[in-house]
Amino acid sequence: MCDKIEILFWKVFKNQYLFNEIFNQIHNNQWIEYDDPNKYNVYNRGKFGDTHSLLIMLENDLLPLIKDKIKHGDHIEITYDSMLELFSKLSTEPSINSNKNKNKYKDEDYLKIIELLMKHRRDEFEVFDLIMMAVSSRSPDVIRLLVNEPYSVIIYPTMLENAIMYSNLATIKELVNLEPINFKNYGIKLISEEFKRKSLSLAAHRETLKTTITEYIFNNPSLYSMPPPLSLLNIQKQQHGQQGRQTQSTNKRFKVSETLHSNLNNKKKKKNNYNDNDDDDEEIKYEYIEFEEFIKLKSTNLLKSFMELDIVVLSETKPNFNSFLKMYHTYERLQVGIKIILKYGNTISDIKKREEILKEINKIDRNNKRGFNKLKELRKLVAIEFPNQTNFYFYYWKAYRENIKKLGKVPKKSGYPGNIQMFGHPLLQDELVNNQINTQGGDGNIEQVELLSYITYSDNESDNEVEEEEEEDIINEKELFNLSNRLRKATIFDISNRYSDLLNSYLKAIKECNIEKLEEIDTNNPMFKLDVSKYHCFQLPNEKEDIMKIWYYFNKHSFKQMIPNYDILIEFLSSVTNIIPPFELKISNIKDPLFGKLGTFLTHQLYKKNFNVIELLLNSFDNFSFTHQPEQISAIIDKERVLFHINGELPQVDKKFSFQIIRIIELIMDKFNKLTKDQNGFENISTTYRLILNNLYDQLLKVKGLTIDQLEYVRSIIPQQLFNNNSFETYRIFFYLNIRSSKLTKYIIERPGIPDFIQNSTELLYNHFYDTIGPISNEIIGFDLRKYLNYDLFTYDYILGRESNQYSSSSSSSSSSSSSSSSSSSSGSRGSGSSGGDDDSNYNNKKYITQFDTILKELIKQLSFNICTNVSNRDEIVDGKDFFNHSLNEDLKFSLDIGRKDLFWELLDWIQQYMIKNENLMKHRVYQFNSPYESLLPTGTIFSNVKIIKKELPSPSTTTIESTFLKIDNFEKPIPNESTIKVNWNSDKLIQPFKPISKLINSFKYSEEVMDSICKVMNVNEIQRFIQYNFFVSFFQNEIYSFSLFYSREDLILFLLNNYNIDIDLHFPLFKPDRGHSQYLECKFIFENHFEKVKNISKLNLKQKWFELRCLQFPLVLLNSFFKYICKEKNITRYNQFIQNDNLQIRKQVIKKTIEILIDQFLSSTDNNDDDEDEDEDEDPNQNFAYILKNQNHKVLLIQSIIEQSDTQLYFKSALDQILLRIEEKSYEINSPFNENLENPFLESFIYGDIKTCNIILKYYPNQFKITKDSITKTLEKEKINIIKYYYKVENCKNLINNFKNDNNLLKHLKNELLNHPMYKYHLTWL
């Protein structure tokens, strides 16, 4: 039996047809079901041989493929983005390399890729400045590799300045360390006197990491030269005024500008230079530090030093010091802060008063008596002398519980931090008020904590003494909270210097599980509280047994040390449950007021999605009282029902939480079932439990990879009457669809107008809260699902119902499994346990009631087809643009993204039928010339023996749908869909060159994304079938050709060139270097396969040929274009001037000016579209050309009668001839010799540094190109020194007309350009 199977296997394997068919099916079938809808795209499962993009290979972790292609000499598309991605893999900055811990490969693997590229592809790799990119991506390891032997890449001085301004500390240190090597190799000093005189200013003016970088430079004197004190400059200025002119000096002069503050207002120069601008070119100028940047520094030492050195310049704007002094400042920081206010502020104008305050500071400082609290006395001084410091006295009283006699009654705390005002809710106010905890501390480890102040408010006030690094895309409160938590969990920073010795001892005892020490402190200090920062993260013992001892200790004492600071209590509970599963713990001993707040705690943690604490609370207590009304609770937790963010990402919950959420639902149901109606507060409690259950159920729906068995189990334990089915139907339908298959939610996410709807909604910033029963406003911009989705159809049973819904016991047991089994990470695609998929595969032998295709096609029908056919104001969904075009383009793209070509063809059929039935609504028409039909080659293999067959089109009112295809010789030949809405010109009355009037074809305008997808995934037969749908659309074969070139589809290119007349010489190379697509593959393919078409490239004037072709076509479309233009409402003045008969000279002027406008539009366009829809797509439908022709017949007939007059046509011809002649003469004046034209293929690639493409062009066109002065200037402007150095070597110029050795003028120009270049002037020894 086995032998027979093997024989059959080899028969199939050796059969070439079957072998290819099997592999074709494998390639085209989509068996992977992704959790993330956005992962479905046409780029999935591309063939390695067709993969050239370095970026795509890096994003998909294809490092072995990259190595293989480098070693075997295969083409690799190296772009700026791909290099940045590669370098970012080695970034030391978490915000850049956020997935570093998830990277499949180690740093050494990525460094190896860079080494291979430098060794084998250096000419291509150095097309960009590698050091600059490494600085931008903050990758010091890359810099070290490149600068050291054997590569010895040059570092230009500007790179160190850029690093100071924009990079991180590790990168700056690496550049400084490599300065000796760079000087040895190239004689370039990075740390020049010029650099040192502005380094402090550069660092101080950073947006982020300001203190970290400034402190590093200030602590390394070799990196800066201190500017002279401003007071000295002022003295010099006075002396200059007395002496008349400048005083001589043996050194270079340090002078203050006569307009010292004028530069502060110069928007073009953010960093100021306080020196005279005389004619001495050798003068090296100092840069000072602006006061606005100075006070943002978080280092006490820097503030003190810069103030004493007198290098801070005040702006004309008066500084505001009302929140400058903080209670948590250290003693030294308070001292410095007071002195800064006295020196730079104007709150105390009395000089005597200032001196008295300084004396008082010195008095406090010199008092070394035992028991004297210097910090307390200094704080008291601040509270008394600077009463405008926001909330300072309040926090003083909070810290010491004593009033200051001079100030009287303690004022109430003013204001809340900004994010509390934005996100505050009644439920949280108690917790927020109790959050204001006093701490004392200093600068701390600034670099470790610099992210925190940007995303959270400080412990006490709205400013925290930490630096910030910008975080993007924080788009809602939940993300803000989670990001804050992630940062403080991931980065435990030492702030112990803010705490008292007693508090530090207590925290140390917790970490070391020293129960005796804890008992000692609690016994000796009955009122002791864990008065720690809100940023505090508990450090627990390493062993589980020791953690349990700590738990038992605090449990025994009712957690009194953490009350009333409930945030710290929650932090402690969270820290413990992050290590020990909450079902293994229990809170057994608590007292009021904590006991009375359990309900608030529960709902607050639900709001925070702190499932561990929720489960712990539910495990520990049977009864919960809810002090807030259900409406208040609902106002908070219900707003989490967000479908997706504006970028299309789903707010999914990690798979590891699925079992925990199910356990929590079981606990809630257990408590709900134990309620009795005579219980106090029954209605309030039962309603709140119902809200919590619905919230948890909806959270469960968002779990990535949730199985249908899990969902069915949960629905089996929650009675149907507890479900809130009315308010959130849209939300639940969306996630039911997502559970069935993320392909379905992908369809919804990509509906046109969805992003506009989300962006214009006010709930939760950029998210929308879908309240199904809420009001639906017609003023909402975008696609509102609630208007178009049929809720009666899209029920749970319709989407997820299965033939047998009886829940199995095996699933129940899984829900109660331990947390260890539930913490498995979710993968990027659904596993065998997924219910998703469009093959309707069985899961546990239970079939879905509704097939996948039925659901999908119903979605398309309701959210696309029905709107196109039944909604009169459909274009308002897409802000006045053509909804039909936008919607069907998204449908077509979607079908190819999910690998459903069958659906794609069905959609094309629907589009064709729709255009026939709704011709009067079509906005897109094209003229019929140079179409695929007219471009068929006589040597081609398609339609070789078929002549066009005319077929009468159905009228617009026809209700039946006819096929637009005829079966001829086993081919389907399309019939031209000529527009019946047109001007019925009398050709007998028209003169040459205006006849015959080109036919207008109703056409569907495909988006670039759709054309991309088609040419990415379709084979030759499918491409021909697609062309047949567009067989009479002008230049459609050229459009397919261009997209095929983009994807290097050689099979499609050969098919098109063999069967259609593609004018390569009109657009070769088709892609310009700045398009992000290398010309190399295009040139290589054409040269190797169709060189005869471009052989005489030097005789081709591409622009001229295109111009000539368009000028021949323009007269055939002029009358229609003129008609459409003159009929528009916005051109009513010209219309009135044209139709009047009193002054024919005015009519002539209208004709001439209109033709000038129309020919400009026609020559600049790339297609033959009759409608300038790019400008007028959002015009009033009543201004549509079809509407005018159909409903303004009198206007149509009047214009037509005037145009068909022989005199009028002579005016047209005369004006047209004059304009064409003028344009032609102008084009010839502009044209330069081909080999000097910067737009010739060689110089275009040269300017962009593309050595590989330049060389292949020179190989096929030897001695036809030369390097020009203009090309050198342009190349240096783009900083592509690599290609100039390459062709500077004579041996690389064999096929060029000139080189730098035999062309002295060229060499002289190069030297002059380099000497004046801001970067390359530093290294000229290679010349």
NORQUI-V462026 format. One record per pair of residues at least 12 apart in sequence whose C-alpha atoms are under 7 Angstrom apart, sorted by the first residue. I is the first residue (numbers start at 0). J is the second residue. D is the distance in whole Angstrom. If there is no record, write none. Layout:
I;J;D
I;J;D
//
This chain:
29;898;6
31;828;7
32;828;6
32;829;5
32;835;7
32;836;6
33;741;7
33;827;6
33;828;4
33;829;6
34;703;6
34;704;6
34;741;6
34;827;6
34;828;5
34;829;6
35;741;7
36;741;5
36;742;6
36;744;7
36;745;5
37;745;7
39;896;6
39;897;6
40;896;4
40;897;7
41;895;6
41;896;5
41;1012;6
41;1016;7
51;74;6
51;75;5
51;76;5
52;75;6
52;76;5
52;77;7
53;75;6
53;76;6
53;77;6
53;81;6
54;80;7
54;81;4
54;84;7
57;85;7
60;103;7
66;112;7
69;119;7
76;1077;7
77;124;7
78;1075;7
83;132;6
83;136;7
86;133;6
86;136;6
86;138;6
87;136;5
87;138;7
89;106;6
89;138;6
90;136;6
90;137;5
90;138;4
91;137;6
91;138;6
92;137;6
122;1250;7
123;1250;7
125;1281;6
126;1248;6
126;1249;7
126;1279;6
126;1281;6
127;1279;7
130;142;6
130;154;7
131;158;6
134;162;6
134;166;6
134;170;7
135;166;6
137;166;6
137;167;6
137;170;6
138;170;6
139;169;6
139;170;5
139;173;6
153;181;7
154;181;6
155;1318;6
156;189;5
157;1318;7
159;171;7
159;174;7
159;189;7
163;201;6
163;202;6
164;201;6
164;202;6
164;205;6
168;212;6
185;1322;7
187;1321;7
190;222;7
193;283;6
195;222;6
195;223;4
195;224;5
196;223;6
196;224;5
196;225;7
196;226;7
196;284;7
196;285;5
196;286;6
197;285;6
197;286;5
198;223;6
199;213;6
199;216;7
199;223;7
200;286;6
200;287;6
200;288;5
203;288;7
203;292;6
203;293;7
204;292;6
207;467;6
207;468;5
208;466;6
208;467;7
208;468;7
209;296;7
210;296;5
210;297;6
210;298;6
211;445;7
211;446;6
214;301;7
226;285;6
226;310;7
228;308;6
228;309;5
228;310;6
229;309;6
229;310;6
232;254;6
232;255;6
236;255;7
251;282;6
253;274;7
254;274;5
254;275;6
255;273;5
255;274;5
255;275;6
256;273;5
256;274;5
256;275;5
259;273;6
260;314;7
263;314;7
271;286;6
271;287;7
272;284;7
272;285;6
272;286;5
272;287;7
273;285;7
273;286;7
273;287;7
287;310;6
287;311;6
287;312;7
288;310;6
288;311;5
288;312;6
289;311;6
289;312;5
289;313;6
290;311;6
290;312;6
290;313;5
290;314;7
297;442;7
297;464;6
297;465;7
297;466;7
298;442;6
299;332;5
303;335;6
318;344;7
320;340;7
321;387;6
321;388;5
321;389;6
322;388;5
322;389;5
324;336;6
324;388;7
325;391;7
326;391;6
326;394;7
326;395;7
327;438;6
327;439;4
327;440;6
328;439;6
328;440;6
328;441;6
329;439;7
329;440;5
329;441;5
330;374;5
341;353;6
383;406;7
390;412;6
390;413;7
392;409;7
393;409;6
393;410;6
393;411;7
393;412;6
394;437;7
398;437;6
416;456;6
416;461;5
422;476;7
426;627;7
426;632;7
430;565;7
433;563;7
433;564;6
434;564;6
434;566;7
435;458;6
435;459;5
436;458;6
436;459;6
436;530;7
436;532;7
437;459;6
438;497;6
438;498;7
438;531;7
438;532;6
439;497;4
439;498;6
440;496;5
440;497;3
440;498;7
441;496;7
441;497;6
442;464;6
443;494;6
445;465;6
445;466;6
447;492;6
448;465;6
448;466;7
448;492;7
449;465;5
449;466;4
449;467;4
449;468;6
450;466;6
450;467;4
450;468;5
451;465;7
451;467;6
452;465;6
452;466;7
452;467;6
453;467;5
454;479;7
454;483;6
455;483;7
458;532;6
458;533;6
474;764;6
474;765;6
475;763;6
475;764;6
487;534;7
488;536;7
491;536;7
505;517;6
509;539;6
509;549;7
510;538;5
510;539;5
510;540;5
511;540;6
512;540;6
512;545;6
512;549;6
527;560;6
528;560;5
528;561;6
529;560;6
529;561;6
533;567;7
537;571;7
537;574;7
554;586;6
554;587;7
554;588;6
555;588;6
557;588;5
557;589;5
557;590;7
572;612;7
573;611;7
573;612;6
576;611;6
580;818;7
581;611;6
581;614;6
581;615;5
582;615;7
582;618;7
584;615;7
585;615;7
585;618;7
585;619;5
586;619;5
587;619;7
595;624;7
597;623;6
597;624;7
598;623;5
598;624;5
598;625;5
599;625;6
601;613;6
606;636;6
614;663;6
617;666;6
621;670;7
624;684;7
625;684;7
628;683;7
629;683;7
629;686;7
629;687;5
633;690;7
636;694;7
637;694;7
638;768;6
640;730;7
640;768;6
640;769;7
641;766;6
641;767;6
641;768;6
642;730;6
644;765;7
644;766;6
645;754;6
645;757;6
645;758;7
645;765;6
645;766;7
647;748;6
651;701;5
651;702;6
651;703;6
652;701;6
652;702;4
652;703;6
653;702;6
653;703;6
653;825;7
654;702;6
654;703;5
654;704;6
654;824;7
654;825;5
655;821;5
655;822;4
655;823;6
655;824;6
657;699;7
657;702;6
658;814;5
658;821;6
660;695;7
660;699;7
661;713;7
661;814;6
662;814;7
662;815;7
664;692;6
664;695;7
667;688;7
671;685;7
671;688;7
689;721;6
693;722;6
693;723;7
700;734;6
701;734;7
704;829;6
704;833;7
705;738;7
706;832;6
706;833;6
706;834;6
707;834;6
708;810;6
709;810;7
711;806;7
712;806;6
712;811;7
725;771;7
725;772;7
726;770;5
726;771;5
726;772;5
727;769;7
727;770;6
727;771;6
728;771;6
729;769;6
729;771;6
729;785;7
730;769;6
732;793;7
735;795;7
735;798;7
735;799;7
736;798;6
738;834;7
738;835;6
739;799;6
739;834;6
739;835;5
740;835;4
740;836;6
742;897;7
743;855;6
746;893;7
749;889;7
750;886;7
750;889;7
751;782;7
751;877;6
751;885;6
751;886;6
752;781;4
752;782;5
752;876;6
752;877;5
753;781;6
753;782;5
755;780;6
755;781;5
756;779;7
756;780;5
756;781;4
756;782;6
756;783;7
759;780;7
771;785;7
780;876;6
781;876;5
781;877;6
782;876;5
787;861;6
787;862;6
788;861;6
788;862;7
797;849;6
798;849;7
799;847;7
800;847;6
800;848;6
801;845;6
801;846;5
801;847;4
801;848;5
802;845;6
802;846;6
802;847;6
802;848;6
803;845;6
837;851;5
837;852;7
839;851;6
863;886;6
867;883;6
879;1177;5
880;1176;5
880;1177;5
881;1176;6
884;1004;7
888;1005;6
888;1006;6
888;1009;7
891;903;6
891;906;7
891;1009;7
892;1008;7
892;1009;5
892;1012;7
895;1012;7
912;960;6
915;955;6
916;955;5
916;956;7
916;957;7
917;955;6
918;955;7
919;1185;6
919;1186;7
922;1170;7
923;1001;7
923;1002;6
923;1003;7
923;1004;7
923;1168;7
923;1170;6
924;999;6
924;1000;5
924;1001;5
924;1002;5
924;1168;6
924;1169;5
924;1170;7
925;999;5
925;1000;5
925;1001;7
925;1002;7
925;1032;6
925;1033;7
925;1167;5
925;1168;4
925;1169;5
926;997;6
926;998;6
926;999;5
926;1000;6
926;1033;6
926;1167;6
926;1168;7
926;1169;7
927;997;6
927;998;5
927;999;6
927;1000;6
927;1031;6
927;1032;6
927;1033;6
928;1033;5
929;1033;5
929;1034;5
930;1030;7
930;1031;5
930;1032;5
930;1033;4
930;1034;5
930;1035;6
931;1030;5
931;1031;6
931;1034;7
931;1035;6
931;1036;5
931;1059;7
932;1030;6
932;1031;6
934;1059;5
934;1060;5
935;1058;6
935;1059;5
935;1060;6
936;1058;5
936;1059;5
936;1060;6
939;1057;6
939;1058;4
940;1058;7
949;974;7
950;974;7
972;1027;7
973;1027;6
973;1028;7
973;1030;7
975;1031;6
976;1000;6
976;1001;6
977;998;7
977;999;6
977;1000;4
977;1001;6
978;999;6
978;1000;5
978;1001;6
980;1185;6
980;1188;7
981;1188;7
988;1203;6
989;1203;6
992;1114;6
993;1114;5
993;1115;5
994;1115;6
995;1115;7
996;1115;5
996;1116;6
997;1115;6
997;1116;6
1000;1032;7
1010;1042;7
1011;1042;6
1014;1042;6
1014;1043;6
1015;1046;7
1019;1050;7
1019;1051;6
1033;1167;6
1037;1061;6
1040;1052;6
1040;1055;7
1044;1081;6
1047;1080;7
1063;1092;7
1064;1092;7
1064;1093;6
1064;1101;7
1065;1101;5
1065;1104;6
1065;1105;6
1066;1101;6
1068;1082;7
1068;1240;7
1072;1243;7
1072;1244;6
1072;1247;7
1078;1252;6
1079;1251;7
1079;1252;5
1097;1233;6
1106;1162;7
1109;1162;6
1120;1169;7
1123;1184;6
1127;1182;6
1128;1182;7
1133;1149;6
1137;1149;6
1138;1198;7
1147;1210;6
1150;1211;7
1151;1214;5
1154;1215;7
1155;1218;7
1234;1263;7
1234;1264;5
1234;1265;6
1235;1267;6
1237;1270;7
1241;1253;6
1241;1256;6
1241;1264;7
1242;1270;7
1245;1282;7
1246;1270;6
1246;1273;6
1246;1274;4
1247;1274;7
1247;1279;7
1248;1279;5
1248;1281;7
1248;1282;5
1250;1282;6
1257;1294;6
1261;1294;5
1261;1295;7
1262;1294;5
1262;1295;5
1262;1296;5
1263;1295;7
1263;1296;6
1264;1295;6
1264;1296;6
1265;1295;5
1265;1296;5
1265;1297;6
1266;1297;7
1268;1305;6
1268;1308;7
1271;1309;7
1272;1312;7
1287;1299;6
//
